[in-house]
Amino acid sequence: SGGHTEDVEAVFANALPYLRGVESRGEENTSKYQAVRTFSNEEAAALLNGAFPGAGLLAETLALQLAVTQRTATGRAATVQVGSREVTGREFRAALSLNSTAFTISATESTVTFSQRGYGHGVGMSQAGANAMAAEGKGWEEILRHYYTGIDIAPLPKEQK
């Protein structure tokens, strides 16, 4: 999750009380905690123009045509300006096959680089964070209660005959 999970409604349509963003410590040493992906301006413009018809991106001015315009409470890209279009962070991530919507953009005259944190949409339990909690001696109930806020854990009722 890149150190913090995401509120469900920032990614999916419905808000759910048990899927709130929470801190997720212990992920820093996982292989996909941080990633950097660099594209030539020509490659990025072609991919993004293909994914977002009418965006009108030009390789020569790409740095001026890309910007994160809104971020979620956890710092992930909620919306991104792509030339003349504004798209969701999820759509942008998919168009460039980025690991996460938790990214920053930097550009040079010939390249655009995305520095990413985390892997996936960030909603729910982080496998790496849960593993770190277990390594600290936390039990499964504490881990579940941490990632799924406000839940009750109880046995299923016995079937009525």
Protein Blocks (a to p, Z undefined) as FASTA:
>chain_A
ZZpacdfklmmmbdcfklccdddehklmpmklpccddddfklmmmmmmmmmghklpafkl
mmmmgccfbdcfkopafbdcehjbccdfklmmmmnopabfcdcddddfkbccdddededj
hiajdfklmmmmmmnopafklmmmmmmghiacdddddddZZ
